Amino acid sequence: MKKLIPVYVRVPLIFASVFAALEYFIDSGDRPAFIKYPMVALFLVVFLFLLVAIEMVISAVDNVTYHMLSEEQKKQLAEAQSVPFTESAFYQSILKKLTRSKSVEQEADVMLDHNYDGIRELDNVLPPWWVYLFYGTIIFAGIYLVRFHIMGDYNQDQEFQTEMNEAKVAVDAYMKTAPDMMSKDKVTLLTDAPSLAAGKTIFQTNCIACHRADGGGQIGPNLTDEFWINGGGIKNVFNTIMEGGRDGKGMVSWKATIKPSDIQKVASYVLSLQGSKPANPKPTEQEAKEWKEEGAATAPAAPAVADSTKVAVK
């Protein structure tokens, strides 16, 4: 074994196998086991130390044993080590058990009487590994027949549905801890009551100081009319909340405080305030322009009222 696999290959190979086994069997989530669990790292360090120590001890024992041999024994050892592995007694024994082939000297024992233009046929037995594999396929087929065609176990459609359900559970579990992947390109308008209620809660917590609870505008602009500084619609409102308004004048970016999926909810809630007509709304900013979704009918635009004393954040 030592001759086939050198120590500089054997030690890293054994260590890598143990390391891979620990990572596979220890559930450490999104971090490697040796980082999440310090005891695993300590075990790996001790294991590597012992592995190197064992190799050093074995090498020392071999060295001492070799010097205790006589000259004749050293010569025999050198001759044994010079034999290629494919010609060693161990390899030949394994090969014989796997193939049961006859040597050239024994071909006369399995020679058949058939002669085709000087070509003789040998009656060698089939390799045992092939025979046992064939028997295994027969046993497997019998079990499969009884289980699925006689006992009526699950079919392929049921197996597919089961695996799809398991995959859905795994995806749902992953999404609970996965980073928020909502973006301006993927955002869509939410209209269901739970999402709008969550958006309203976020709005009342973070936005009413500038926009009032009814969205009519205070420091920030009126959110209930059809005039927008950075564009209306879910994508523009989402992007404005995420990245902030105009540099030095508009609303700050909220992406460090509110996660993107929650920004989608609050943006959807803001758009649900359209046309709500709050009491005493803030006049429309001079820079605001009427926003119409593509395909919507065009309506007369209301006159914009300049208000240079207040900061536009819409």
Secondary structure per residue as TSV (DSSP state, phi and psi in degrees):
chain	resnum	aa	ss	phi	psi
A	1	M	-	360.0	-40.7
A	2	K	T	-68.1	-31.2
A	3	K	T	-74.5	-36.6
A	4	L	T	-71.9	-42.0
A	5	I	S	-120.5	108.8
A	6	P	-	-62.4	158.8
A	7	V	H	-62.8	-35.1
A	8	Y	H	-71.5	-11.8
A	9	V	H	-101.0	-38.6
A	10	R	H	-64.9	-45.6
A	11	V	H	-64.1	-51.5
A	12	P	H	-61.2	-33.7
A	13	L	H	-66.9	-45.0
A	14	I	H	-65.1	-43.5
A	15	F	H	-63.4	-42.9
A	16	A	H	-64.7	-35.4
A	17	S	H	-65.8	-44.4
A	18	V	H	-66.5	-41.6
A	19	F	H	-60.3	-46.1
A	20	A	H	-64.1	-38.3
A	21	A	H	-64.8	-41.4
A	22	L	H	-63.7	-44.0
A	23	E	H	-64.6	-32.7
A	24	Y	H	-75.6	-42.3
A	25	F	H	-90.0	-19.2
A	26	I	S	-96.8	121.5
A	27	D	-	-81.2	104.0
A	28	S	-	-115.8	13.3
A	29	G	T	70.0	-133.3
A	30	D	T	-90.3	6.0
A	31	R	S	-121.9	150.2
A	32	P	-	-59.2	148.3
A	33	A	H	-62.7	-37.3
A	34	F	H	-72.3	-16.1
A	35	I	H	-90.6	-42.1
A	36	K	H	-72.2	-35.8
A	37	Y	-	-116.7	105.5
A	38	P	H	-58.3	-29.5
A	39	M	H	-64.8	-31.6
A	40	V	H	-67.4	-43.4
A	41	A	H	-62.2	-41.2
A	42	L	H	-63.0	-42.1
A	43	F	H	-61.2	-43.1
A	44	L	H	-63.4	-40.0
A	45	V	H	-64.8	-45.3
A	46	V	H	-65.3	-40.8
A	47	F	H	-62.7	-43.1
A	48	L	H	-64.0	-40.4
A	49	F	H	-61.3	-46.4
A	50	L	H	-64.9	-37.9
A	51	L	H	-61.9	-45.9
A	52	V	H	-65.8	-40.8
A	53	A	H	-63.3	-40.9
A	54	I	H	-63.9	-42.5
A	55	E	H	-62.5	-39.0
A	56	M	H	-66.8	-40.2
A	57	V	H	-65.3	-45.1
A	58	I	H	-61.5	-42.8
A	59	S	H	-62.2	-41.3
A	60	A	H	-65.8	-41.9
A	61	V	H	-63.7	-43.0
A	62	D	H	-61.4	-41.0
A	63	N	H	-64.2	-45.4
A	64	V	H	-64.8	-44.1
A	65	T	H	-61.2	-39.8
A	66	Y	H	-63.0	-40.9
A	67	H	H	-71.7	-16.1
A	68	M	H	-85.9	-10.6
A	69	L	S	-76.4	153.6
A	70	S	-	-78.2	169.3
A	71	E	H	-61.7	-36.9
A	72	E	H	-66.4	-41.2
A	73	Q	H	-67.4	-37.7
A	74	K	H	-63.2	-38.0
A	75	K	H	-65.9	-42.4
A	76	Q	H	-64.9	-38.1
A	77	L	H	-65.4	-42.2
A	78	A	H	-62.8	-40.4
A	79	E	H	-65.6	-39.3
A	80	A	H	-66.8	-37.7
A	81	Q	H	-75.6	-19.8
A	82	S	H	-82.5	-10.5
A	83	V	S	-74.2	128.6
A	84	P	-	-59.7	151.9
A	85	F	G	-61.0	-36.9
A	86	T	G	-68.2	-15.1
A	87	E	G	-105.9	2.3
A	88	S	S	-73.0	156.8
A	89	A	H	-63.2	-35.8
A	90	F	H	-62.6	-48.2
A	91	Y	H	-64.4	-42.8
A	92	Q	H	-64.6	-35.3
A	93	S	H	-66.6	-44.8
A	94	I	H	-63.4	-43.6
A	95	L	H	-62.2	-39.5
A	96	K	H	-66.8	-38.7
A	97	K	H	-68.9	-32.5
A	98	L	H	-80.3	-30.6
A	99	T	H	-112.3	-29.4
A	100	R	-	54.0	29.1
A	101	S	-	-76.7	152.2
A	102	K	-	-90.9	144.8
A	103	S	-	-72.2	169.5
A	104	V	G	-60.8	-36.7
A	105	E	G	-67.2	-22.3
A	106	Q	G	-101.4	8.0
A	107	E	G	-63.6	-27.7
A	108	A	G	-63.8	-26.0
A	109	D	G	-73.2	-23.0
A	110	V	G	-117.0	13.7
A	111	M	E	-76.2	129.8
A	112	L	E	-90.5	167.5
A	113	D	E	-78.5	-9.6
A	114	H	E	-65.4	136.6
A	115	N	E	-140.8	114.9
A	116	Y	E	-115.9	95.8
A	117	D	T	53.3	41.9
A	118	G	T	89.7	-3.9
A	119	I	E	-93.3	118.2
A	120	R	E	-99.8	152.5
A	121	E	E	-107.2	134.6
A	122	L	E	-99.5	144.6
A	123	D	-	-104.9	57.5
A	124	N	-	-72.0	146.4
A	125	V	-	-75.6	157.7
A	126	L	-	-67.3	147.8
A	127	P	-	-59.2	135.9
A	128	P	H	-56.6	-38.2
A	129	W	H	-62.1	-36.2
A	130	W	H	-70.1	-42.8
A	131	V	H	-63.3	-46.4
A	132	Y	H	-66.1	-35.0
A	133	L	H	-65.6	-39.3
A	134	F	H	-64.4	-43.7
A	135	Y	H	-61.5	-37.8
A	136	G	H	-63.5	-39.8
A	137	T	H	-65.6	-34.1
A	138	I	H	-66.0	-44.7
A	139	I	H	-63.9	-42.7
A	140	F	H	-61.6	-43.5
A	141	A	H	-63.3	-38.7
A	142	G	H	-63.8	-45.0
A	143	I	H	-63.7	-42.8
A	144	Y	H	-61.4	-43.0
A	145	L	I	-61.2	-47.0
A	146	V	I	-66.8	-44.4
A	147	R	I	-68.9	-46.7
A	148	F	I	-98.9	-26.8
A	149	H	I	-105.9	-21.4
A	150	I	I	-104.7	-50.4
A	151	M	S	-79.9	-15.7
A	152	G	-	70.7	43.2
A	153	D	-	-69.2	-177.0
A	154	Y	-	-57.8	148.7
A	155	N	-	-99.5	-176.6
A	156	Q	H	-66.3	-35.5
A	157	D	H	-66.1	-42.2
A	158	Q	H	-66.1	-38.7
A	159	E	H	-63.6	-40.7
A	160	F	H	-63.0	-45.5
A	161	Q	H	-63.5	-39.4
A	162	T	H	-63.0	-45.2
A	163	E	H	-67.6	-34.7
A	164	M	H	-66.2	-40.0
A	165	N	H	-64.2	-41.7
A	166	E	H	-64.2	-39.6
A	167	A	H	-64.9	-38.9
A	168	K	H	-63.5	-42.3
A	169	V	H	-61.8	-41.9
A	170	A	H	-65.2	-40.9
A	171	V	H	-65.5	-43.0
A	172	D	H	-61.5	-41.0
A	173	A	H	-65.2	-38.2
A	174	Y	H	-68.0	-40.4
A	175	M	H	-65.7	-22.3
A	176	K	H	-66.7	-29.5
A	177	T	H	-115.7	-1.3
A	178	A	S	-74.7	152.0
A	179	P	-	-63.8	147.5
A	180	D	-	-67.3	124.3
A	181	M	-	-109.5	14.4
A	182	M	-	-72.7	140.8
A	183	S	-	-144.3	173.3
A	184	K	T	-61.6	-36.5
A	185	D	T	-71.2	-28.2
A	186	K	T	-102.0	-9.4
A	187	V	-	-68.1	142.3
A	188	T	-	-131.6	158.2
A	189	L	-	-74.4	128.0
A	190	L	-	-96.2	136.5
A	191	T	-	-126.1	-3.2
A	192	D	S	-75.5	149.9
A	193	A	H	-59.7	-44.5
A	194	P	H	-60.8	-40.3
A	195	S	H	-67.1	-42.2
A	196	L	H	-67.4	-35.8
A	197	A	H	-65.4	-40.6
A	198	A	H	-65.7	-40.0
A	199	G	H	-63.5	-38.5
A	200	K	H	-63.6	-40.8
A	201	T	H	-62.2	-43.9
A	202	I	H	-64.5	-41.0
A	203	F	H	-61.6	-46.4
A	204	Q	H	-67.9	-26.5
A	205	T	H	-78.8	-37.0
A	206	N	H	-117.0	-19.8
A	207	C	T	-115.0	-17.6
A	208	I	H	-71.0	-19.6
A	209	A	H	-63.5	-31.0
A	210	C	H	-105.2	-28.2
A	211	H	H	-116.3	-0.7
A	212	R	-	68.6	158.8
A	213	A	T	-65.8	-29.9
A	214	D	T	-92.3	3.0
A	215	G	S	78.1	8.3
A	216	G	-	-72.8	-14.7
A	217	G	-	96.5	140.5
A	218	Q	S	-141.4	-92.2
A	219	I	S	-69.9	-43.6
A	220	G	S	-85.6	169.0
A	221	P	-	-76.7	170.5
A	222	N	-	-69.2	127.3
A	223	L	S	-100.3	4.6
A	224	T	S	-103.5	-6.8
A	225	D	S	-100.4	-172.0
A	226	E	S	-98.8	12.5
A	227	F	E	-105.9	130.3
A	228	W	E	-135.9	143.0
A	229	I	S	-84.0	-41.8
A	230	N	S	-106.5	17.6
A	231	G	-	92.8	142.1
A	232	G	-	-95.4	-166.1
A	233	G	H	83.5	158.6
A	234	I	H	-62.4	-39.5
A	235	K	H	-67.8	-43.5
A	236	N	H	-70.0	-41.8
A	237	V	H	-66.3	-42.0
A	238	F	H	-58.9	-46.2
A	239	N	H	-66.8	-36.3
A	240	T	H	-65.6	-43.2
A	241	I	H	-67.2	-40.3
A	242	M	H	-67.9	-50.8
A	243	E	H	-99.3	-13.3
A	244	G	-	96.8	169.7
A	245	G	S	-87.2	-146.8
A	246	R	S	-66.4	142.8
A	247	D	T	-59.0	125.8
A	248	G	T	77.8	-7.8
A	249	K	T	-128.4	-35.9
A	250	G	S	-92.8	-165.8
A	251	M	-	-67.6	146.9
A	252	V	-	-73.5	163.8
A	253	S	-	-75.1	137.3
A	254	W	-	-106.8	5.7
A	255	K	T	-68.8	-20.7
A	256	A	T	-82.4	-14.4
A	257	T	T	-108.2	-39.6
A	258	I	S	-115.9	129.4
A	259	K	-	-71.4	153.7
A	260	P	H	-54.7	-39.5
A	261	S	H	-66.0	-31.3
A	262	D	H	-76.4	-31.4
A	263	I	H	-64.1	-36.3
A	264	Q	H	-59.8	-40.7
A	265	K	H	-68.8	-43.4
A	266	V	H	-70.8	-33.7
A	267	A	H	-65.0	-40.3
A	268	S	H	-65.0	-38.2
A	269	Y	H	-65.9	-41.6
A	270	V	H	-58.6	-43.6
A	271	L	H	-69.4	-23.6
A	272	S	H	-72.0	-13.4
A	273	L	T	-83.6	-5.0
A	274	Q	T	-57.9	128.6
A	275	G	T	77.4	10.8
A	276	S	-	-76.3	-14.1
A	277	K	-	53.0	68.1
A	278	P	-	-70.8	163.1
A	279	A	S	-73.8	136.9
A	280	N	S	51.4	58.9
A	281	P	-	-69.8	153.9
A	282	K	-	-70.1	139.6
A	283	P	-	-58.7	151.7
A	284	T	-	-65.5	137.2
A	285	E	-	-68.5	151.3
A	286	Q	T	-63.8	-34.0
A	287	E	T	-83.1	-8.4
A	288	A	-	-72.9	144.2
A	289	K	E	-126.0	150.4
A	290	E	E	-67.0	135.1
A	291	W	-	-112.6	130.6
A	292	K	-	-129.1	132.2
A	293	E	-	-64.8	150.1
A	294	E	T	-59.9	130.9
A	295	G	T	93.1	-8.8
A	296	A	-	-81.1	152.1
A	297	A	-	-69.1	144.7
A	298	T	-	-86.0	132.3
A	299	A	-	-117.6	154.3
A	300	P	-	-58.2	136.6
A	301	A	-	-82.1	139.5
A	302	A	-	-77.3	147.1
A	303	P	-	-63.7	135.4
A	304	A	-	-82.0	137.0
A	305	V	-	-107.8	120.2
A	306	A	-	-71.7	139.1
A	307	D	-	-144.4	84.6
A	308	S	T	-78.4	-4.1
A	309	T	T	-89.7	-8.1
A	310	K	S	-119.2	151.8
A	311	V	-	-86.8	127.1
A	312	A	-	-83.7	125.4
A	313	V	-	-120.2	5.5
A	314	K	-	-92.9	360.0
